[in-house]
Amino acid sequence: MIVLIGLPESAAYLASRGKTRRAADLLRRHAGVEMGEHEFAAPSAAAQATQDSPRDTILARRYLRLNIGGWMLFFSAQFIAYAFLNWAPTFLTMAHFPLQQALQASFAFNLLAVTAAIITGFLVHRFGSRRVGLIAGVLTGISVIILALRLHGADTPPSEATYWIVMLAIAGVGIFASTVIAMGYSLLTLSYAEPIRSTGIGVGLMVGRTGGVVIGLVGGVLLSLAGDQTWPFFIVLLGLTVAILAGVLIANRHIAPAA
């Protein structure tokens, strides 16, 4: 309800409905773009015909790299995020963490994931989506490596130092994987043409949710491959952080940083 009340329509949508004054005000306040009401010209018949062409879909050739890169980073980042949402208590208790500490780690992951999603919009506006995606992907990988190394071979309850290192690593995954996901929302929203934007976003989210479903199905298998060791699970997650970076580099319609 708060979003419905407080979130404005896009400038393009307002202009298409003849509300050019509101569209100009929106661009000025949120994008720093000065644009007069008279500058919102109606599309020509040729342009409208092109927009309405059935060939202009998300599968059009000009969206090929955006689709491949966007889908890769969405699938990979949500696979990682759901791996922690679904399996963190399991792999922590396998490493002899008390259940209370495992639940504390899950709470920290969820809290910081939400916080990261909120601030990502400001980061993308300031630094651009490519830079934000690459840095967040690298830091996700580093967090996964730290966590894997601290949990590997654990056969006693964790020391205080190990507890805090693991907590910080899990918090890092929550922050940086969620940053990639939120950046992906921005990338898809601003990269597809308006007539197919909702379809592009919907397909991207479907691919991302598929990653969440897959880890829900195979997470237990990965955690049982090496007996009481968790390394197969984290090797797969590390491979997917590489896929995030590849997806960011493949996508070619990134949001430029603010001047």
TORTOR-248428 format. One record per residue (C-alpha): residue number from 1; chain; x, y, z. Coordinates in steps of 0.5 Angstrom, whole numbers, plus 500, padded with zeros to 3 digits. Layout:
SITE  pos  unit    x    y    z
SITE  NUM     A    X    Y    Z
...
//
This chain:
SITE  pos  unit    x    y    z
SITE    1     A  500  500  500
SITE    2     A  506  505  502
SITE    3     A  509  503  495
SITE    4     A  502  505  491
SITE    5     A  501  511  495
SITE    6     A  509  514  495
SITE    7     A  512  511  488
SITE    8     A  511  516  482
SITE    9     A  509  513  475
SITE   10     A  515  514  470
SITE   11     A  516  520  466
SITE   12     A  514  516  460
SITE   13     A  508  514  462
SITE   14     A  505  520  465
SITE   15     A  507  524  458
SITE   16     A  504  519  454
SITE   17     A  497  520  458
SITE   18     A  498  528  457
SITE   19     A  501  529  464
SITE   20     A  507  533  461
SITE   21     A  508  538  467
SITE   22     A  508  532  472
SITE   23     A  513  528  468
SITE   24     A  518  534  467
SITE   25     A  517  535  475
SITE   26     A  519  528  476
SITE   27     A  525  528  472
SITE   28     A  527  534  475
SITE   29     A  527  532  482
SITE   30     A  529  525  481
SITE   31     A  534  525  475
SITE   32     A  536  532  475
SITE   33     A  534  533  468
SITE   34     A  531  540  466
SITE   35     A  526  538  461
SITE   36     A  520  543  459
SITE   37     A  513  541  458
SITE   38     A  513  542  450
SITE   39     A  519  538  449
SITE   40     A  515  531  451
SITE   41     A  513  530  444
SITE   42     A  508  525  442
SITE   43     A  511  519  438
SITE   44     A  511  519  430
SITE   45     A  506  514  427
SITE   46     A  513  511  424
SITE   47     A  516  510  431
SITE   48     A  509  508  434
SITE   49     A  509  502  429
SITE   50     A  516  500  430
SITE   51     A  514  500  438
SITE   52     A  508  496  436
SITE   53     A  511  491  432
SITE   54     A  511  484  434
SITE   55     A  518  483  432
SITE   56     A  520  488  437
SITE   57     A  520  483  443
SITE   58     A  525  481  449
SITE   59     A  528  476  444
SITE   60     A  530  482  439
SITE   61     A  537  481  437
SITE   62     A  539  488  440
SITE   63     A  537  485  447
SITE   64     A  541  479  446
SITE   65     A  547  481  451
SITE   66     A  542  484  456
SITE   67     A  538  478  456
SITE   68     A  544  473  457
SITE   69     A  548  477  462
SITE   70     A  541  479  466
SITE   71     A  539  472  466
SITE   72     A  546  470  468
SITE   73     A  546  475  474
SITE   74     A  539  474  476
SITE   75     A  540  466  476
SITE   76     A  546  466  480
SITE   77     A  545  471  485
SITE   78     A  538  469  487
SITE   79     A  541  462  487
SITE   80     A  546  464  492
SITE   81     A  541  468  496
SITE   82     A  537  462  497
SITE   83     A  542  458  499
SITE   84     A  543  462  505
SITE   85     A  536  463  506
SITE   86     A  534  456  506
SITE   87     A  541  452  508
SITE   88     A  545  457  513
SITE   89     A  542  453  519
SITE   90     A  544  446  516
SITE   91     A  551  448  514
SITE   92     A  552  452  520
SITE   93     A  550  446  525
SITE   94     A  554  441  520
SITE   95     A  560  445  522
SITE   96     A  558  445  530
SITE   97     A  555  451  531
SITE   98     A  550  451  536
SITE   99     A  543  452  533
SITE  100     A  542  459  537
SITE  101     A  548  462  533
SITE  102     A  546  459  526
SITE  103     A  539  462  527
SITE  104     A  543  469  529
SITE  105     A  547  468  522
SITE  106     A  540  467  518
SITE  107     A  537  473  522
SITE  108     A  543  478  520
SITE  109     A  543  475  513
SITE  110     A  536  477  512
SITE  111     A  536  484  515
SITE  112     A  542  486  511
SITE  113     A  540  483  505
SITE  114     A  534  488  506
SITE  115     A  538  494  508
SITE  116     A  543  493  501
SITE  117     A  537  492  497
SITE  118     A  534  499  499
SITE  119     A  541  503  498
SITE  120     A  543  500  492
SITE  121     A  539  505  488
SITE  122     A  543  510  490
SITE  123     A  549  506  489
SITE  124     A  547  505  482
SITE  125     A  545  512  481
SITE  126     A  552  515  483
SITE  127     A  557  509  480
SITE  128     A  553  506  475
SITE  129     A  550  499  474
SITE  130     A  557  496  471
SITE  131     A  561  498  477
SITE  132     A  556  496  482
SITE  133     A  555  489  480
SITE  134     A  562  488  479
SITE  135     A  564  490  486
SITE  136     A  558  487  489
SITE  137     A  560  480  485
SITE  138     A  567  480  487
SITE  139     A  566  481  494
SITE  140     A  560  476  494
SITE  141     A  566  471  492
SITE  142     A  571  473  497
SITE  143     A  565  472  503
SITE  144     A  564  465  500
SITE  145     A  571  464  500
SITE  146     A  572  466  507
SITE  147     A  566  462  510
SITE  148     A  568  456  506
SITE  149     A  575  456  509
SITE  150     A  573  457  516
SITE  151     A  567  452  516
SITE  152     A  572  447  513
SITE  153     A  574  441  517
SITE  154     A  571  444  523
SITE  155     A  570  438  528
SITE  156     A  569  443  535
SITE  157     A  564  448  537
SITE  158     A  567  455  534
SITE  159     A  571  460  538
SITE  160     A  569  467  539
SITE  161     A  573  469  533
SITE  162     A  571  464  528
SITE  163     A  564  466  530
SITE  164     A  565  473  529
SITE  165     A  568  472  522
SITE  166     A  563  467  520
SITE  167     A  558  472  522
SITE  168     A  561  477  518
SITE  169     A  562  473  512
SITE  170     A  555  471  512
SITE  171     A  553  478  513
SITE  172     A  557  480  507
SITE  173     A  554  475  502
SITE  174     A  547  478  504
SITE  175     A  549  485  503
SITE  176     A  553  484  496
SITE  177     A  548  478  493
SITE  178     A  542  483  495
SITE  179     A  546  488  491
SITE  180     A  547  484  485
SITE  181     A  540  483  485
SITE  182     A  537  490  486
SITE  183     A  542  492  481
SITE  184     A  539  487  476
SITE  185     A  532  490  477
SITE  186     A  535  497  475
SITE  187     A  538  494  469
SITE  188     A  532  491  466
SITE  189     A  527  496  468
SITE  190     A  531  502  465
SITE  191     A  534  498  459
SITE  192     A  528  495  455
SITE  193     A  523  499  451
SITE  194     A  517  501  455
SITE  195     A  512  497  451
SITE  196     A  516  490  453
SITE  197     A  519  493  459
SITE  198     A  514  489  464
SITE  199     A  515  483  460
SITE  200     A  523  483  460
SITE  201     A  523  484  468
SITE  202     A  518  479  469
SITE  203     A  522  474  465
SITE  204     A  528  476  469
SITE  205     A  525  475  475
SITE  206     A  522  468  473
SITE  207     A  530  466  471
SITE  208     A  532  469  478
SITE  209     A  527  465  482
SITE  210     A  529  459  478
SITE  211     A  535  459  481
SITE  212     A  532  459  488
SITE  213     A  528  453  486
SITE  214     A  534  449  484
SITE  215     A  538  451  490
SITE  216     A  532  449  494
SITE  217     A  532  442  490
SITE  218     A  540  440  490
SITE  219     A  542  444  497
SITE  220     A  541  438  501
SITE  221     A  545  433  496
SITE  222     A  551  438  495
SITE  223     A  551  438  503
SITE  224     A  551  431  503
SITE  225     A  556  429  498
SITE  226     A  562  430  502
SITE  227     A  559  427  509
SITE  228     A  560  432  514
SITE  229     A  564  437  510
SITE  230     A  561  443  506
SITE  231     A  566  444  501
SITE  232     A  562  442  495
SITE  233     A  556  447  497
SITE  234     A  561  452  497
SITE  235     A  565  451  491
SITE  236     A  558  451  487
SITE  237     A  557  458  490
SITE  238     A  563  460  488
SITE  239     A  562  458  481
SITE  240     A  556  462  481
SITE  241     A  559  468  483
SITE  242     A  564  468  477
SITE  243     A  557  467  473
SITE  244     A  555  474  476
SITE  245     A  561  477  474
SITE  246     A  561  474  467
SITE  247     A  553  476  467
SITE  248     A  555  484  469
SITE  249     A  560  484  463
SITE  250     A  556  481  458
SITE  251     A  550  485  459
SITE  252     A  551  491  454
SITE  253     A  546  496  457
SITE  254     A  548  499  463
SITE  255     A  546  505  467
SITE  256     A  551  510  467
SITE  257     A  554  513  473
SITE  258     A  552  520  475
SITE  259     A  556  526  472
//
